Amino acid sequence: MATVKLWTDEEAAAHPVVARVFADIRETRKTDFINNFWRGLANHPEVLDRTWSQLKSVMTGPTTLGPVVQEMIYIAVSTANACSYCVHSHTAAARAKGMTDDQHAELLAIIGLAAQTNHLVTGMQIPVDEAFLV
């Protein structure tokens, strides 16, 4: 259960900042769907606006990594941060952008391996090799 109110389209339309951001989300994503993350952030219009601007800047438009890789990175970080909502949201986005079942399986294997080796090196407090220092 959410700890904040999830704004309806009618409530959003009545607030100029929220209405503008929701309209931009719809236009940018070419959909009428506004997910619950944005509906919850509408309780704080300035945070909604700032967060959407940052996400739009990084996750849309021309990209060096490509949209599928960007979403896969988001899945990995969301997994590390235990954010179930973001894991689901960005897995759906990655699949919509072309992530295959094989790519997803490989991603999960890498996430699991990285978590394991991160914990091992942290537990052993291994110093960073000089060759790796930039």
Backbone torsions as a table, in degrees:
resi	resn	phi	psi	omega
1	MET	NA	136.3	-179.2
2	ALA	-67.1	150.7	175.7
3	THR	-95.7	-0.4	176.9
4	VAL	-133.1	161.2	176.1
5	LYS	-69.2	138.6	173.5
6	LEU	-96.7	114.2	-173.8
7	TRP	-67.3	139.1	173.1
8	THR	-81.0	168.0	175.9
9	ASP	-62.8	-35.5	179.7
10	GLU	-65.7	-43.4	177.9
11	GLU	-65.1	-40.9	179.6
12	ALA	-63.4	-40.4	-178.8
13	ALA	-63.1	-25.5	-177.3
14	ALA	-83.1	-8.6	-179.6
15	HIS	-116.2	119.8	-172.3
16	PRO	-56.9	-42.7	-178.5
17	VAL	-68.7	-47.5	-179.0
18	VAL	-63.7	-42.9	178.7
19	ALA	-59.8	-43.6	-179.4
20	ARG	-64.5	-44.9	-178.8
21	VAL	-66.2	-46.7	179.1
22	PHE	-59.5	-40.8	178.3
23	ALA	-63.3	-40.5	179.7
24	ASP	-68.0	-39.1	175.7
25	ILE	-59.4	-47.6	-179.9
26	ARG	-60.8	-44.4	-178.9
27	GLU	-67.3	-46.5	-177.9
28	THR	-63.9	-41.5	-176.6
29	ARG	-91.7	-3.7	180.0
30	LYS	53.7	51.5	-179.6
31	THR	-153.9	160.2	172.9
32	ASP	-91.5	-8.3	-174.6
33	PHE	-76.8	124.2	171.2
34	ILE	-114.7	116.6	-174.8
35	ASN	-78.6	168.5	-173.9
36	ASN	-62.6	-27.7	177.4
37	PHE	-57.9	-50.0	-179.5
38	TRP	-68.3	-37.2	179.0
39	ARG	-64.4	-34.8	176.1
40	GLY	-72.8	-40.4	179.2
41	LEU	-66.9	-18.6	179.2
42	ALA	-59.8	-21.4	176.1
43	ASN	-63.1	-19.7	179.9
44	HIS	-130.5	80.6	-172.5
45	PRO	-52.9	-36.4	179.7
46	GLU	-66.7	-39.8	178.4
47	VAL	-69.4	-40.8	175.6
48	LEU	-55.5	-51.7	-177.7
49	ASP	-61.3	-47.5	-178.8
50	ARG	-64.0	-44.2	-177.9
51	THR	-66.3	-43.8	178.1
52	TRP	-62.7	-42.2	179.8
53	SER	-60.8	-42.9	178.8
54	GLN	-66.1	-46.9	-179.0
55	LEU	-62.8	-44.5	-179.3
56	LYS	-61.4	-41.4	-179.1
57	SER	-63.3	-40.8	-174.9
58	VAL	-87.9	-39.3	-167.7
59	MET	-102.3	-0.9	178.9
60	THR	-126.9	164.4	178.2
61	GLY	80.7	-164.3	-178.8
62	PRO	-59.9	141.2	-177.2
63	THR	-144.4	139.9	176.0
64	THR	-75.6	-38.9	-177.3
65	LEU	-77.6	-29.1	-174.5
66	GLY	93.8	147.2	-174.1
67	PRO	-61.7	-36.2	-179.4
68	VAL	-68.2	-44.1	179.1
69	VAL	-63.6	-42.0	177.3
70	GLN	-56.7	-47.4	-179.7
71	GLU	-64.9	-37.1	179.0
72	MET	-66.1	-37.6	175.2
73	ILE	-63.8	-41.9	178.4
74	TYR	-61.0	-39.6	177.6
75	ILE	-62.8	-44.7	-178.3
76	ALA	-62.8	-46.0	-179.8
77	VAL	-67.0	-39.9	179.3
78	SER	-64.6	-36.3	176.1
79	THR	-65.3	-46.4	179.4
80	ALA	-61.0	-33.9	179.9
81	ASN	-91.0	3.9	178.6
82	ALA	57.1	40.5	178.2
83	CYS	-98.7	92.8	-177.8
84	SER	-57.9	-42.6	-179.3
85	TYR	-57.6	-48.6	-177.4
86	CYS	-69.3	-36.0	175.7
87	VAL	-58.2	-47.6	179.8
88	HIS	-65.4	-48.0	-177.1
89	SER	-60.9	-46.8	-176.0
90	HIS	-81.2	-22.5	170.7
91	THR	-67.2	-43.3	176.5
92	ALA	-61.9	-42.6	179.5
93	ALA	-64.7	-42.8	179.8
94	ALA	-63.0	-42.1	178.3
95	ARG	-64.1	-41.0	179.1
96	ALA	-64.6	-27.8	-179.6
97	LYS	-92.5	2.0	172.7
98	GLY	116.3	3.9	178.4
99	MET	-64.0	129.7	-179.8
100	THR	-88.9	167.6	175.7
101	ASP	-61.1	-39.2	179.1
102	ASP	-65.0	-40.8	177.5
103	GLN	-64.3	-40.7	179.2
104	HIS	-63.6	-43.4	179.0
105	ALA	-62.0	-42.9	178.9
106	GLU	-65.5	-41.0	177.2
107	LEU	-58.0	-47.4	180.0
108	LEU	-62.7	-37.3	177.4
109	ALA	-64.2	-41.7	179.2
110	ILE	-66.9	-43.6	178.5
111	ILE	-58.9	-45.6	179.8
112	GLY	-63.7	-43.6	179.4
113	LEU	-65.2	-44.4	179.8
114	ALA	-61.4	-42.0	178.7
115	ALA	-61.6	-43.7	-179.7
116	GLN	-63.1	-52.1	-176.3
117	THR	-68.8	-33.0	175.0
118	ASN	-60.2	-45.0	-179.7
119	HIS	-66.7	-39.1	179.1
120	LEU	-63.7	-47.8	-178.0
121	VAL	-67.4	-34.5	177.2
122	THR	-67.4	-43.1	179.1
123	GLY	-63.1	-36.1	-179.4
124	MET	-88.3	-10.2	-179.4
125	GLN	51.4	49.6	-179.4
126	ILE	-71.3	129.3	177.4
127	PRO	-70.9	148.4	179.9
128	VAL	-70.6	133.5	177.7
129	ASP	-62.3	141.5	178.0
130	GLU	-54.2	-38.6	-177.6
131	ALA	-62.0	-22.8	-177.6
132	PHE	-90.9	-10.9	-177.5
133	LEU	-79.6	130.0	-179.0
134	VAL	-96.5	NA	NA
